[in-house]
Amino acid sequence: MRSQAEKIALIILAAGGSARFGRPKQLLKFRGRSLLRRTLDAALRSGCAPVILVTGSRPDRIRAEADRSVIVTKNRQWRRGPGTSIRAGLRRAMRRDPIDAALLCVCDQPYLSASLLRGMVRRFRAGNRSIVACRYDNTIGVPALFSRQWFNDLMNLDPDQGAKAIIRRNRRHVAIIPFPKGGFDIDTPVDYDRLIEDGD
């Protein structure tokens, strides 16, 4: 078992330009709150600290969703891909105090919850696997928690790669948490319409 005192940062990747959607999907409303606000609320109740929000496209509008307890950092290279946002968030998380692990989240998974994130942290602390990732739709991906032994790999991802590239290459180090609706993300207006129908 790991120490309960280990410091786990939570990094929300919210830099994308939502090119396929046509407007900032981070700000779409679901059940009275934006997708980003729902993600922030779950993050702030996860027990992780610090909580880092990585912005890129429309940084002022995205920043406005965050309260003062969230550390906001801008990824000026966001157009190059998600690997640059992971690097920006992790670099910011490590700037002040050492951290032992990082939990990566995106903000277009509307069914993300604090209980899921807390379960990932418990699984990490109770086990001997250095990565905890979520299973949904026959894949394994984010949210995903990485111990510090993977920080160098995360910092050196190709710009167009996400964390899933590391998960795929190191499957024997991965503990799995089920996230039944994790595959319900928002890429197009049709996806959003389906979400609203599902949530009513």
Buried (B, 14 or more C-beta within 10 A) or exposed (E): EBEEEBBBBBBBBBBBBBEEBEEBBBBBEBEEBBBBBBBBBBBBEBEBBBBBBBBBBBBEEBBEBBEEEBBBBBBEBBBBBBBBBBBBBBBBBBEEEEBBBBBBBBBBBBBBBBEBBBBBBBBBBEEEBBBBBBBBEEEBBBBBBBBBEBBEBBEEBEBEBBBBBBBEEBEEBBBBBEBEBBBBBBEEBEBBEEBBEEEE
